[in-house]
Amino acid sequence: IASSARARQDAIVLRFGDDLPKTHPISVYASKFWMDTVERLTNKRVQFQWYPSAQLGKGRDVLALVQAGAIDVGSIGPSYTPDKLPLSAVAELPGMFNSSCAGSGAVWSLLRRGGILDQKEYAPLGLHVVFGLTNPPYEIQTVNRAVAAPADMKGLRLKTLGGASDEAALRLGAVPVQMAVSDLFLALQRGTVDGRFGAFTSVYANSTQDVLNHSTVGADIGSFVLTTYIGEARWKSLPPDVQDAMLQAGDETWKNFCKEADAENASQAQQLQEKNHWVLHT
């Protein structure tokens, strides 16, 4: 009993904040996987208090909250703060890769300690990236108007991510609209937006399978980069073995996520077509 109480007393408890629901593929295959892996590698010496769905702040506020120490570990896309992290959205440009595994492996090599994005963007902001990944390439998914060619996007109001995806939408004549994932269903249902940029793998997680009806296949209109980081001061306070465990977990996390995401992306496209009667446009 005494040793158990001592273990609890010595535990390092970290607050993890993001803006995604617990059911989202990134939450299941990346965020929770990373936290579980860190706990396993440290024999639960490190433990987490998880605050998903923007409980501690909106997506655009996560970076500042980590810098201020209000959140120990923050997980968000750099496109939410393009003024702070303009280079990190490179993997959100159209046509950059053909799978989550290709994109995640490439972006992690740039984000990890010593990588060019670490040196140019995160280190100067006092942030230490513990894992990074990309979604599968994005499609254009709509309620009523099918997109079978670039010209079909003209005038459509589409949920985008900010940054590079906004630029892609504008150049094709669409109107980019930024909103939280939790607001997407009602926005589509009410006609506030006509569709979104997104991957098949997140449709069921966002509960939009019965409100969206059309999707491109092979548009590769960009993707979403997720970076998860800890404030440099908090990082330096951690023992070296804990730091090593976090980075090892980061390597395992992008590989776990991309394997699951690529598999689900293919299977859910088929399911949406067969079960939910989506019309797919190559």
Accessible surface in RSA format (square Angstrom, percent):
REM  Atomic radii and reference values for relative SASA: ProtOr
REM  Chains: A
REM  Algorithm: Lee & Richards
REM  Probe-radius: 1.40
REM  Slices: 20
REM RES _ NUM      All-atoms   Total-Side   Main-Chain    Non-polar    All polar
REM                ABS   REL    ABS   REL    ABS   REL    ABS   REL    ABS   REL
RES ILE A   1   187.14 106.5 149.17 111.1  37.97  91.5 152.30 109.7  34.84  94.5
RES ALA A   2    84.96  78.1  68.99 106.5  15.97  36.3  76.47 107.7   8.48  22.5
RES SER A   3    90.58  76.5  76.03 101.5  14.55  33.5  54.63 116.3  35.95  50.4
RES SER A   4    54.66  46.2  46.93  62.6   7.73  17.8  34.01  72.4  20.65  28.9
RES ALA A   5    43.93  40.4  38.99  60.2   4.94  11.2  39.77  56.0   4.16  11.0
RES ARG A   6   147.88  62.1 145.33  74.1   2.55   6.1  41.33  56.5 106.55  64.6
RES ALA A   7    62.48  57.5  48.98  75.6  13.50  30.7  56.89  80.1   5.60  14.8
RES ARG A   8   161.10  67.6 144.56  73.7  16.54  39.4  71.82  98.1  89.28  54.1
RES GLN A   9   145.20  81.2 113.08  82.6  32.12  76.5  42.56  90.6 102.64  77.8
RES ASP A  10    70.78  49.6  55.68  55.4  15.11  35.7  28.36  66.8  42.42  42.3
RES ALA A  11    19.53  18.0   2.43   3.8  17.09  38.9   2.75   3.9  16.78  44.4
RES ILE A  12    26.88  15.3  23.20  17.3   3.69   8.9  26.88  19.4   0.00   0.0
RES VAL A  13    65.21  42.9  49.71  45.0  15.51  37.4  49.71  43.2  15.51  42.1
RES LEU A  14     0.00   0.0   0.00   0.0   0.00   0.0   0.00   0.0   0.00   0.0
RES ARG A  15    80.01  33.6  80.01  40.8   0.00   0.0  23.42  32.0  56.59  34.3
RES PHE A  16     0.00   0.0   0.00   0.0   0.00   0.0   0.00   0.0   0.00   0.0
RES GLY A  17     1.03   1.3   0.00   N/A   1.03   1.3   1.03   2.8   0.00   0.0
RES ASP A  18     4.60   3.2   1.67   1.7   2.93   6.9   0.71   1.7   3.89   3.9
RES ASP A  19    18.74  13.1   8.84   8.8   9.90  23.4   2.75   6.5  15.99  15.9
RES LEU A  20    10.91   6.1  10.91   7.8   0.00   0.0  10.91   7.7   0.00   0.0
RES PRO A  21    36.92  26.9  36.71  33.5   0.21   0.8  36.92  30.5   0.00   0.0
RES LYS A  22   119.72  58.4 109.06  66.9  10.66  25.4  54.24  48.8  65.47  69.7
RES THR A  23    96.71  68.8  81.82  82.9  14.89  35.5  77.71 104.4  19.00  28.7
RES HIS A  24     9.96   5.4   9.96   6.9   0.00   0.0   1.83   1.9   8.13   9.5
RES PRO A  25     7.72   5.6   6.19   5.6   1.53   5.6   7.72   6.4   0.00   0.0
RES ILE A  26     1.33   0.8   1.33   1.0   0.00   0.0   1.33   1.0   0.00   0.0
RES SER A  27     0.15   0.1   0.10   0.1   0.05   0.1   0.05   0.1   0.10   0.1
RES VAL A  28    67.33  44.3  58.35  52.8   8.98  21.6  59.02  51.3   8.30  22.5
RES TYR A  29    46.90  21.9  46.57  26.5   0.33   0.9  23.29  17.5  23.61  29.1
RES ALA A  30     0.00   0.0   0.00   0.0   0.00   0.0   0.00   0.0   0.00   0.0
RES SER A  31     0.72   0.6   0.72   1.0   0.00   0.0   0.00   0.0   0.72   1.0
RES LYS A  32    97.03  47.3  97.03  59.5   0.00   0.0  66.63  60.0  30.41  32.4
RES PHE A  33    57.56  28.8  53.72  33.3   3.84  10.0  57.43  34.8   0.12   0.3
RES TRP A  34     0.07   0.0   0.07   0.0   0.00   0.0   0.07   0.0   0.00   0.0
RES MET A  35     8.74   4.5   8.74   5.8   0.00   0.0   6.98   5.9   1.76   2.3
RES ASP A  36    66.56  46.6  60.49  60.2   6.07  14.3  27.23  64.1  39.33  39.2
RES THR A  37     5.09   3.6   3.95   4.0   1.14   2.7   1.13   1.5   3.95   6.0
RES VAL A  38     0.00   0.0   0.00   0.0   0.00   0.0   0.00   0.0   0.00   0.0
RES GLU A  39    34.98  20.1  34.98  26.5   0.00   0.0   2.77   5.4  32.21  26.3
RES ARG A  40   142.76  59.9 125.44  63.9  17.32  41.2  76.91 105.1  65.85  39.9
RES LEU A  41    53.70  29.9  24.15  17.3  29.54  74.3  27.43  19.3  26.27  70.7
RES THR A  42    16.15  11.5   3.79   3.8  12.36  29.5  11.16  15.0   4.99   7.5
RES ASN A  43   136.70  94.3 109.97 106.3  26.73  64.4  32.30  77.7 104.40 100.9
RES LYS A  44   133.05  64.9 129.09  79.2   3.96   9.4  71.88  64.7  61.16  65.2
RES ARG A  45    98.02  41.2  91.83  46.8   6.19  14.7  38.59  52.7  59.42  36.0
RES VAL A  46     0.00   0.0   0.00   0.0   0.00   0.0   0.00   0.0   0.00   0.0
RES GLN A  47    63.49  35.5  63.49  46.4   0.00   0.0  13.28  28.3  50.21  38.1
RES PHE A  48    29.83  14.9   3.29   2.0  26.54  69.1   3.43   2.1  26.40  75.6
RES GLN A  49    84.12  47.0  78.77  57.6   5.35  12.7  26.56  56.5  57.56  43.7
RES TRP A  50    48.35  19.4  26.61  12.9  21.74  51.0  26.61  14.2  21.74  35.3
RES TYR A  51    61.89  28.9  61.71  35.1   0.18   0.5  33.57  25.2  28.33  34.9
RES PRO A  52     5.22   3.8   5.22   4.8   0.00   0.0   5.22   4.3   0.00   0.0
RES SER A  53    59.58  50.3  39.95  53.3  19.63  45.2  30.99  66.0  28.59  40.0
RES ALA A  54    38.17  35.1  22.77  35.1  15.40  35.0  23.01  32.4  15.16  40.2
RES GLN A  55   111.81  62.5  75.39  55.1  36.42  86.7  34.22  72.8  77.59  58.8
RES LEU A  56    65.72  36.6  44.91  32.1  20.82  52.3  50.10  35.2  15.63  42.1
RES GLY A  57    22.03  27.2   0.00   N/A  22.03  27.2  18.04  49.5   3.99   8.9
RES LYS A  58   120.57  58.8 118.90  73.0   1.67   4.0  73.97  66.6  46.60  49.6
RES GLY A  59     5.99   7.4   0.00   N/A   5.99   7.4   0.05   0.1   5.94  13.3
RES ARG A  60   144.70  60.8 132.85  67.7  11.85  28.2  45.05  61.6  99.65  60.4
RES ASP A  61    57.17  40.0  56.33  56.1   0.84   2.0  12.91  30.4  44.26  44.1
RES VAL A  62     1.56   1.0   1.56   1.4   0.00   0.0   1.56   1.4   0.00   0.0
RES LEU A  63     4.32   2.4   3.91   2.8   0.41   1.0   3.91   2.7   0.41   1.1
RES ALA A  64    58.73  54.0  54.88  84.7   3.85   8.7  55.63  78.3   3.09   8.2
RES LEU A  65    40.76  22.7  40.41  28.9   0.35   0.9  40.76  28.6   0.00   0.0
RES VAL A  66     4.90   3.2   0.56   0.5   4.34  10.5   0.56   0.5   4.34  11.8
RES GLN A  67    84.37  47.2  48.52  35.5  35.85  85.4  23.11  49.2  61.26  46.5
RES ALA A  68    85.29  78.4  43.10  66.5  42.19  96.0  55.05  77.5  30.24  80.1
RES GLY A  69    40.89  50.4   0.00   N/A  40.89  50.4  29.42  80.7  11.47  25.7
RES ALA A  70    50.43  46.4  32.55  50.2  17.88  40.7  42.62  60.0   7.81  20.7
RES ILE A  71     2.96   1.7   2.17   1.6   0.79   1.9   2.17   1.6   0.79   2.2
RES ASP A  72    10.52   7.4   8.39   8.3   2.13   5.0   1.97   4.6   8.55   8.5
RES VAL A  73     0.16   0.1   0.16   0.1   0.00   0.0   0.16   0.1   0.00   0.0
RES GLY A  74     0.00   0.0   0.00   N/A   0.00   0.0   0.00   0.0   0.00   0.0
RES SER A  75     1.31   1.1   0.64   0.8   0.68   1.6   0.00   0.0   1.31   1.8
RES ILE A  76     2.25   1.3   1.92   1.4   0.33   0.8   2.25   1.6   0.00   0.0
RES GLY A  77     0.00   0.0   0.00   N/A   0.00   0.0   0.00   0.0   0.00   0.0
RES PRO A  78     0.04   0.0   0.00   0.0   0.04   0.1   0.04   0.0   0.00   0.0
RES SER A  79     1.32   1.1   0.00   0.0   1.32   3.1   0.35   0.8   0.97   1.4
RES TYR A  80    49.49  23.1  34.24  19.5  15.25  39.7  29.87  22.4  19.63  24.2
RES THR A  81    14.20  10.1  12.90  13.1   1.31   3.1  14.00  18.8   0.21   0.3
RES PRO A  82    60.57  44.1  55.97  51.0   4.60  16.7  56.95  47.0   3.62  22.5
RES ASP A  83   118.83  83.2  81.61  81.2  37.22  88.0  52.97 124.7  65.85  65.7
RES LYS A  84    99.73  48.7  87.34  53.6  12.39  29.5  37.84  34.1  61.90  65.9
RES LEU A  85     0.47   0.3   0.12   0.1   0.35   0.9   0.12   0.1   0.35   1.0
RES PRO A  86    81.80  59.6  61.79  56.3  20.02  72.8  65.21  53.8  16.59 103.1
RES LEU A  87    95.77  53.3  90.16  64.5   5.61  14.1  94.16  66.1   1.61   4.3
RES SER A  88     0.01   0.0   0.00   0.0   0.01   0.0   0.00   0.0   0.01   0.0
RES ALA A  89    10.59   9.7   9.16  14.1   1.43   3.3   9.96  14.0   0.63   1.7
RES VAL A  90    51.34  33.8  46.28  41.9   5.06  12.2  50.92  44.2   0.42   1.1
RES ALA A  91     8.11   7.5   6.93  10.7   1.18   2.7   7.89  11.1   0.22   0.6
RES GLU A  92     0.34   0.2   0.00   0.0   0.34   0.8   0.00   0.0   0.34   0.3
RES LEU A  93    78.98  44.0  77.95  55.8   1.03   2.6  77.95  54.7   1.03   2.8
RES PRO A  94    61.02  44.5  45.30  41.3  15.72  57.2  45.30  37.4  15.72  97.7
RES GLY A  95    59.67  73.6   0.00   N/A  59.67  73.6  25.29  69.4  34.37  77.0
RES MET A  96    96.77  50.1  64.30  42.6  32.47  77.3  43.81  37.2  52.96  70.2
RES PHE A  97    31.03  15.5  15.13   9.4  15.91  41.4  27.21  16.5   3.83  11.0
RES ASN A  98   126.14  87.0 102.00  98.6  24.14  58.1  32.47  78.1  93.67  90.5
RES SER A  99    29.63  25.0  27.89  37.2   1.75   4.0  21.98  46.8   7.65  10.7
RES SER A 100     0.00   0.0   0.00   0.0   0.00   0.0   0.00   0.0   0.00   0.0
RES CYS A 101    49.06  37.1  43.64  48.7   5.43  12.8  25.53  64.7  23.53  25.4
RES ALA A 102    49.85  45.8  29.82  46.0  20.03  45.6  41.92  59.0   7.94  21.0
RES GLY A 103     1.31   1.6   0.00   N/A   1.31   1.6   0.92   2.5   0.39   0.9
RES SER A 104     0.00   0.0   0.00   0.0   0.00   0.0   0.00   0.0   0.00   0.0
RES GLY A 105    20.80  25.6   0.00   N/A  20.80  25.6  12.56  34.5   8.23  18.4
RES ALA A 106    59.33  54.6  48.77  75.3  10.56  24.0  56.76  79.9   2.58   6.8
RES VAL A 107     3.02   2.0   1.01   0.9   2.01   4.8   2.79   2.4   0.23   0.6
RES TRP A 108     4.74   1.9   4.74   2.3   0.00   0.0   4.74   2.5   0.00   0.0
RES SER A 109    62.92  53.2  49.86  66.5  13.06  30.1  40.19  85.6  22.73  31.8
RES LEU A 110    59.65  33.2  59.63  42.7   0.01   0.0  59.65  41.9   0.00   0.0
RES LEU A 111     0.81   0.4   0.03   0.0   0.78   2.0   0.03   0.0   0.78   2.1
RES ARG A 112    92.66  38.9  92.56  47.2   0.10   0.2  23.61  32.3  69.04  41.8
RES ARG A 113   111.82  47.0  88.11  44.9  23.71  56.5  54.63  74.7  57.19  34.7
RES GLY A 114    44.97  55.5   0.00   N/A  44.97  55.5  30.76  84.4  14.20  31.8
RES GLY A 115    12.25  15.1   0.00   N/A  12.25  15.1  11.02  30.2   1.23   2.8
RES ILE A 116    96.65  55.0  91.25  68.0   5.40  13.0  92.01  66.3   4.64  12.6
RES LEU A 117     6.83   3.8   6.83   4.9   0.00   0.0   6.83   4.8   0.00   0.0
RES ASP A 118     4.11   2.9   4.11   4.1   0.00   0.0   0.00   0.0   4.11   4.1
RES GLN A 119   108.71  60.8  91.71  67.0  16.99  40.5  29.41  62.6  79.29  60.1
RES LYS A 120   131.63  64.2 109.11  66.9  22.53  53.6  54.03  48.6  77.60  82.7
RES GLU A 121    10.11   5.8   6.22   4.7   3.89   9.3   8.21  15.9   1.89   1.5
RES TYR A 122     0.00   0.0   0.00   0.0   0.00   0.0   0.00   0.0   0.00   0.0
RES ALA A 123    51.95  47.8  32.98  50.9  18.98  43.2  36.37  51.2  15.58  41.3
RES PRO A 124    94.37  68.8  51.23  46.7  43.14 156.8  63.87  52.7  30.50 189.5
RES LEU A 125    42.80  23.8  32.68  23.4  10.12  25.4  36.98  26.0   5.82  15.7
RES GLY A 126    28.25  34.8   0.00   N/A  28.25  34.8  23.15  63.5   5.11  11.4
RES LEU A 127     0.10   0.1   0.00   0.0   0.10   0.3   0.00   0.0   0.10   0.3
RES HIS A 128     4.44   2.4   4.44   3.1   0.00   0.0   4.07   4.2   0.37   0.4
RES VAL A 129     2.66   1.7   0.24   0.2   2.42   5.8   0.24   0.2   2.42   6.6
RES VAL A 130     0.12   0.1   0.12   0.1   0.00   0.0   0.12   0.1   0.00   0.0
RES PHE A 131     0.00   0.0   0.00   0.0   0.00   0.0   0.00   0.0   0.00   0.0
RES GLY A 132     0.00   0.0   0.00   N/A   0.00   0.0   0.00   0.0   0.00   0.0
RES LEU A 133     0.00   0.0   0.00   0.0   0.00   0.0   0.00   0.0   0.00   0.0
RES THR A 134     0.00   0.0   0.00   0.0   0.00   0.0   0.00   0.0   0.00   0.0
RES ASN A 135     5.54   3.8   5.54   5.4   0.00   0.0   0.00   0.0   5.54   5.4
RES PRO A 136     1.54   1.1   1.54   1.4   0.00   0.0   1.54   1.3   0.00   0.0
RES PRO A 137    15.05  11.0  13.33  12.2   1.72   6.2  13.51  11.2   1.53   9.5
RES TYR A 138    16.22   7.6  16.22   9.2   0.00   0.0   3.05   2.3  13.17  16.2
RES GLU A 139    11.83   6.8  11.83   9.0   0.00   0.0   0.40   0.8  11.43   9.3
RES ILE A 140     7.37   4.2   6.39   4.8   0.99   2.4   6.39   4.6   0.99   2.7
RES GLN A 141     0.00   0.0   0.00   0.0   0.00   0.0   0.00   0.0   0.00   0.0
RES THR A 142     0.92   0.7   0.92   0.9   0.00   0.0   0.31   0.4   0.61   0.9
RES VAL A 143    23.97  15.8  22.65  20.5   1.32   3.2  22.65  19.7   1.32   3.6
RES ASN A 144   124.96  86.2 104.44 100.9  20.51  49.4  34.55  83.1  90.41  87.4
RES ARG A 145   112.34  47.2 104.18  53.1   8.16  19.4  50.69  69.3  61.65  37.4
RES ALA A 146    32.30  29.7  21.63  33.4  10.67  24.3  21.63  30.5  10.67  28.3
RES VAL A 147     5.11   3.4   3.55   3.2   1.57   3.8   3.55   3.1   1.57   4.3
RES ALA A 148    64.87  59.6  40.11  61.9  24.76  56.3  43.10  60.7  21.77  57.7
RES ALA A 149    47.80  44.0  42.22  65.2   5.58  12.7  47.58  67.0   0.22   0.6
RES PRO A 150    89.41  65.2  84.33  76.9   5.08  18.5  88.32  72.9   1.09   6.8
RES ALA A 151    84.14  77.4  61.54  95.0  22.61  51.4  72.80 102.5  11.34  30.0
RES ASP A 152    46.83  32.8  42.30  42.1   4.53  10.7   6.57  15.5  40.26  40.1
RES MET A 153     1.27   0.7   1.27   0.8   0.00   0.0   0.00   0.0   1.27   1.7
RES LYS A 154   147.57  72.0 142.83  87.6   4.74  11.3  96.03  86.4  51.55  54.9
RES GLY A 155    43.91  54.2   0.00   N/A  43.91  54.2  27.58  75.7  16.33  36.6
RES LEU A 156     5.00   2.8   4.90   3.5   0.10   0.3   5.00   3.5   0.00   0.0
RES ARG A 157    97.90  41.1  97.90  49.9   0.00   0.0  31.31  42.8  66.58  40.4
RES LEU A 158     0.00   0.0   0.00   0.0   0.00   0.0   0.00   0.0   0.00   0.0
RES LYS A 159    14.07   6.9  13.50   8.3   0.57   1.4   3.02   2.7  11.05  11.8
RES THR A 160     2.12   1.5   0.00   0.0   2.12   5.0   0.76   1.0   1.35   2.0
RES LEU A 161    17.66   9.8  11.38   8.1   6.28  15.8  14.84  10.4   2.82   7.6
RES GLY A 162     0.58   0.7   0.00   N/A   0.58   0.7   0.58   1.6   0.00   0.0
RES GLY A 163    29.37  36.2   0.00   N/A  29.37  36.2  19.53  53.6   9.84  22.0
RES ALA A 164    16.69  15.4   5.72   8.8  10.97  25.0  12.28  17.3   4.41  11.7
RES SER A 165     2.78   2.3   2.78   3.7   0.00   0.0   2.78   5.9   0.00   0.0
RES ASP A 166    24.85  17.4  24.85  24.7   0.00   0.0  10.07  23.7  14.78  14.7
RES GLU A 167    80.54  46.2  79.82  60.4   0.72   1.7  34.40  66.5  46.15  37.7
RES ALA A 168    11.15  10.3   3.08   4.8   8.07  18.4  10.61  14.9   0.54   1.4
RES ALA A 169     0.00   0.0   0.00   0.0   0.00   0.0   0.00   0.0   0.00   0.0
RES LEU A 170   103.58  57.7  86.31  61.7  17.27  43.4  86.63  60.8  16.95  45.6
RES ARG A 171   190.90  80.2 154.05  78.5  36.85  87.7  59.65  81.5 131.25  79.5
RES LEU A 172    58.80  32.7  48.97  35.0   9.83  24.7  53.92  37.9   4.88  13.1
RES GLY A 173    29.80  36.7   0.00   N/A  29.80  36.7  20.03  55.0   9.77  21.9
RES ALA A 174     3.82   3.5   0.00   0.0   3.82   8.7   0.00   0.0   3.82  10.1
RES VAL A 175    72.48  47.7  72.22  65.4   0.26   0.6  72.48  63.0   0.00   0.0
RES PRO A 176    31.25  22.8  14.01  12.8  17.25  62.7  14.13  11.7  17.13 106.4
RES VAL A 177    38.45  25.3  34.93  31.6   3.52   8.5  38.45  33.4   0.00   0.0
RES GLN A 178   109.25  61.1  81.36  59.5  27.90  66.4  26.95  57.4  82.31  62.4
RES MET A 179    38.82  20.1  18.39  12.2  20.42  48.6  32.16  27.3   6.66   8.8
RES ALA A 180    44.50  40.9  35.29  54.5   9.21  21.0  38.47  54.2   6.04  16.0
RES VAL A 181    24.03  15.8  18.25  16.5   5.78  13.9  18.25  15.9   5.78  15.7
RES SER A 182    97.19  82.1  60.00  80.1  37.19  85.7  54.03 115.1  43.15  60.5
RES ASP A 183    77.01  53.9  74.10  73.8   2.91   6.9  18.30  43.1  58.71  58.5
RES LEU A 184     1.36   0.8   1.36   1.0   0.00   0.0   1.36   1.0   0.00   0.0
RES PHE A 185    71.53  35.8  70.60  43.7   0.92   2.4  70.60  42.8   0.92   2.6
RES LEU A 186    81.46  45.4  81.46  58.3   0.00   0.0  81.46  57.2   0.00   0.0
RES ALA A 187     8.45   7.8   4.67   7.2   3.78   8.6   7.78  11.0   0.67   1.8
RES LEU A 188     5.30   3.0   0.00   0.0   5.30  13.3   0.00   0.0   5.30  14.3
RES GLN A 189   110.10  61.6  80.84  59.1  29.26  69.7  26.71  56.8  83.39  63.2
RES ARG A 190   177.22  74.4 139.58  71.2  37.64  89.6  51.94  71.0 125.28  75.9
RES GLY A 191    31.65  39.0   0.00   N/A  31.65  39.0  25.96  71.2   5.69  12.7
RES THR A 192    74.39  52.9  63.06  63.9  11.32  27.0  52.48  70.5  21.91  33.1
RES VAL A 193     0.99   0.7   0.00   0.0   0.99   2.4   0.00   0.0   0.99   2.7
RES ASP A 194    35.45  24.8  33.06  32.9   2.39   5.6   8.08  19.0  27.37  27.3
RES GLY A 195     0.00   0.0   0.00   N/A   0.00   0.0   0.00   0.0   0.00   0.0
RES ARG A 196    12.56   5.3  12.56   6.4   0.00   0.0   0.50   0.7  12.07   7.3
RES PHE A 197     7.23   3.6   0.76   0.5   6.47  16.8   0.76   0.5   6.47  18.5
RES GLY A 198     0.56   0.7   0.00   N/A   0.56   0.7   0.56   1.5   0.00   0.0
RES ALA A 199     1.00   0.9   0.23   0.4   0.77   1.8   0.57   0.8   0.43   1.1
RES PHE A 200     7.52   3.8   7.52   4.7   0.00   0.0   7.52   4.6   0.00   0.0
RES THR A 201     2.38   1.7   0.69   0.7   1.69   4.0   0.69   0.9   1.69   2.6
RES SER A 202     6.05   5.1   6.05   8.1   0.00   0.0   2.16   4.6   3.89   5.4
RES VAL A 203     0.00   0.0   0.00   0.0   0.00   0.0   0.00   0.0   0.00   0.0
RES TYR A 204    55.15  25.7  41.84  23.8  13.30  34.6  42.27  31.8  12.87  15.9
RES ALA A 205    23.94  22.0   4.04   6.2  19.90  45.3  11.69  16.5  12.25  32.5
RES ASN A 206    16.90  11.7   3.44   3.3  13.45  32.4   6.12  14.7  10.78  10.4
RES SER A 207    64.60  54.6  60.10  80.2   4.50  10.4  27.41  58.4  37.19  52.1
RES THR A 208     0.00   0.0   0.00   0.0   0.00   0.0   0.00   0.0   0.00   0.0
RES GLN A 209    38.88  21.7  38.11  27.8   0.77   1.8   0.97   2.1  37.91  28.7
RES ASP A 210   112.63  78.9  80.66  80.3  31.97  75.6  37.85  89.1  74.78  74.6
RES VAL A 211    19.33  12.7  14.76  13.4   4.57  11.0  18.24  15.8   1.09   3.0
RES LEU A 212     0.40   0.2   0.00   0.0   0.40   1.0   0.00   0.0   0.40   1.1
RES ASN A 213    57.74  39.8  57.67  55.7   0.07   0.2  12.79  30.8  44.96  43.5
RES HIS A 214    31.95  17.5  31.95  22.2   0.00   0.0  19.53  20.1  12.41  14.4
RES SER A 215     0.93   0.8   0.00   0.0   0.93   2.2   0.93   2.0   0.00   0.0
RES THR A 216    10.83   7.7  10.44  10.6   0.39   0.9  10.44  14.0   0.39   0.6
RES VAL A 217    58.09  38.2  52.83  47.8   5.26  12.7  52.83  45.9   5.26  14.3
RES GLY A 218    53.66  66.2   0.00   N/A  53.66  66.2  28.02  76.9  25.64  57.4
RES ALA A 219    40.74  37.5   9.51  14.7  31.23  71.0  21.05  29.6  19.69  52.2
RES ASP A 220    42.08  29.5  40.44  40.2   1.64   3.9   5.98  14.1  36.09  36.0
RES ILE A 221    12.81   7.3  11.59   8.6   1.22   2.9  11.83   8.5   0.97   2.6
RES GLY A 222     5.10   6.3   0.00   N/A   5.10   6.3   3.72  10.2   1.38   3.1
RES SER A 223     1.70   1.4   0.16   0.2   1.53   3.5   0.16   0.3   1.53   2.1
RES PHE A 224    14.25   7.1  14.25   8.8   0.00   0.0  14.25   8.6   0.00   0.0
RES VAL A 225     0.02   0.0   0.02   0.0   0.00   0.0   0.02   0.0   0.00   0.0
RES LEU A 226     2.02   1.1   2.02   1.4   0.00   0.0   2.02   1.4   0.00   0.0
RES THR A 227     0.04   0.0   0.04   0.0   0.00   0.0   0.00   0.0   0.04   0.1
RES THR A 228     0.00   0.0   0.00   0.0   0.00   0.0   0.00   0.0   0.00   0.0
RES TYR A 229     0.13   0.1   0.13   0.1   0.00   0.0   0.00   0.0   0.13   0.2
RES ILE A 230     0.14   0.1   0.14   0.1   0.00   0.0   0.14   0.1   0.00   0.0
RES GLY A 231     8.99  11.1   0.00   N/A   8.99  11.1   8.48  23.3   0.51   1.1
RES GLU A 232    37.71  21.7  36.52  27.6   1.20   2.9  26.84  51.9  10.88   8.9
RES ALA A 233    87.06  80.1  69.12 106.7  17.95  40.8  75.54 106.4  11.52  30.5
RES ARG A 234    77.64  32.6  72.88  37.1   4.77  11.3  34.12  46.6  43.52  26.4
RES TRP A 235    15.82   6.3  15.82   7.7   0.00   0.0   5.76   3.1  10.06  16.3
RES LYS A 236   151.64  74.0 124.87  76.6  26.78  63.8  73.17  65.9  78.47  83.6
RES SER A 237    71.93  60.8  34.16  45.6  37.77  87.0  46.00  97.9  25.94  36.3
RES LEU A 238     6.77   3.8   1.11   0.8   5.66  14.2   1.43   1.0   5.35  14.4
RES PRO A 239    35.04  25.5  28.35  25.8   6.69  24.3  34.89  28.8   0.15   1.0
RES PRO A 240   101.11  73.7 100.12  91.3   0.99   3.6 101.03  83.4   0.08   0.5
RES ASP A 241    82.16  57.5  72.14  71.8  10.02  23.7  43.92 103.4  38.24  38.1
RES VAL A 242     0.16   0.1   0.16   0.1   0.00   0.0   0.16   0.1   0.00   0.0
RES GLN A 243    36.28  20.3  36.28  26.5   0.00   0.0   1.84   3.9  34.44  26.1
RES ASP A 244    95.19  66.7  89.20  88.8   5.99  14.2  29.71  69.9  65.48  65.3
RES ALA A 245     8.15   7.5   4.80   7.4   3.36   7.6   7.83  11.0   0.33   0.9
RES MET A 246     0.11   0.1   0.11   0.1   0.00   0.0   0.00   0.0   0.11   0.1
RES LEU A 247    44.44  24.8  44.27  31.7   0.17   0.4  44.44  31.2   0.00   0.0
RES GLN A 248    89.11  49.8  83.33  60.9   5.78  13.8  29.40  62.6  59.72  45.3
RES ALA A 249     0.00   0.0   0.00   0.0   0.00   0.0   0.00   0.0   0.00   0.0
RES GLY A 250     0.00   0.0   0.00   N/A   0.00   0.0   0.00   0.0   0.00   0.0
RES ASP A 251    36.65  25.7  36.65  36.5   0.00   0.0  12.49  29.4  24.16  24.1
RES GLU A 252    54.33  31.2  49.61  37.5   4.72  11.2  30.81  59.6  23.52  19.2
RES THR A 253     0.00   0.0   0.00   0.0   0.00   0.0   0.00   0.0   0.00   0.0
RES TRP A 254    39.05  15.7  39.05  18.9   0.00   0.0  38.21  20.4   0.84   1.4
RES LYS A 255   112.87  55.1 108.55  66.6   4.32  10.3  60.45  54.4  52.42  55.8
RES ASN A 256    27.49  19.0  22.77  22.0   4.73  11.4   7.79  18.8  19.70  19.0
RES PHE A 257     0.00   0.0   0.00   0.0   0.00   0.0   0.00   0.0   0.00   0.0
RES CYS A 258     2.83   2.1   2.83   3.2   0.00   0.0   0.00   0.0   2.83   3.0
RES LYS A 259   127.33  62.1 120.61  74.0   6.72  16.0  76.32  68.7  51.01  54.3
RES GLU A 260    53.12  30.5  52.58  39.8   0.54   1.3   1.56   3.0  51.56  42.1
RES ALA A 261     0.00   0.0   0.00   0.0   0.00   0.0   0.00   0.0   0.00   0.0
RES ASP A 262    39.13  27.4  29.68  29.5   9.45  22.3  24.40  57.4  14.73  14.7
RES ALA A 263    63.48  58.4  46.99  72.5  16.49  37.5  58.52  82.4   4.96  13.1
RES GLU A 264    38.66  22.2  38.22  28.9   0.44   1.0  16.34  31.6  22.32  18.2
RES ASN A 265    25.71  17.7  25.31  24.5   0.39   1.0   2.54   6.1  23.17  22.4
RES ALA A 266    71.90  66.1  54.62  84.3  17.28  39.3  64.20  90.4   7.70  20.4
RES SER A 267    63.27  53.5  53.27  71.1  10.00  23.0  48.30 102.8  14.98  21.0
RES GLN A 268    26.62  14.9  26.62  19.5   0.00   0.0   4.29   9.1  22.32  16.9
RES ALA A 269    15.14  13.9  15.14  23.4   0.00   0.0  15.14  21.3   0.00   0.0
RES GLN A 270   105.26  58.9 101.20  74.0   4.06   9.7  27.12  57.7  78.14  59.3
RES GLN A 271    71.49  40.0  67.50  49.3   3.99   9.5  21.29  45.3  50.20  38.1
RES LEU A 272     0.00   0.0   0.00   0.0   0.00   0.0   0.00   0.0   0.00   0.0
RES GLN A 273    87.04  48.7  78.88  57.6   8.16  19.4  14.77  31.4  72.28  54.8
RES GLU A 274   114.58  65.8  90.65  68.6  23.92  57.0  44.43  85.9  70.15  57.3
RES LYS A 275   135.23  66.0 115.17  70.7  20.05  47.7  76.25  68.6  58.98  62.8
RES ASN A 276    25.95  17.9   9.91   9.6  16.04  38.6   3.75   9.0  22.21  21.5
RES HIS A 277   141.95  77.6 125.86  87.5  16.09  41.2  87.63  90.3  54.32  63.2
RES TRP A 278     5.00   2.0   0.17   0.1   4.83  11.3   0.20   0.1   4.79   7.8
RES VAL A 279    74.35  48.9  72.06  65.2   2.30   5.5  74.35  64.6   0.00   0.0
RES LEU A 280    40.81  22.7  18.38  13.1  22.43  56.4  18.39  12.9  22.42  60.3
RES HIS A 281    37.21  20.3  31.77  22.1   5.44  13.9  22.19  22.9  15.03  17.5
RES THR A 282   146.57 104.2  97.28  98.6  49.29 117.5  85.46 114.8  61.11  92.4
END  Absolute sums over single chains surface
CHAIN  1 A    12189.5       9785.4       2404.1       6857.8       5331.7
END  Absolute sums over all chains
TOTAL         12189.5       9785.4       2404.1       6857.8       5331.7
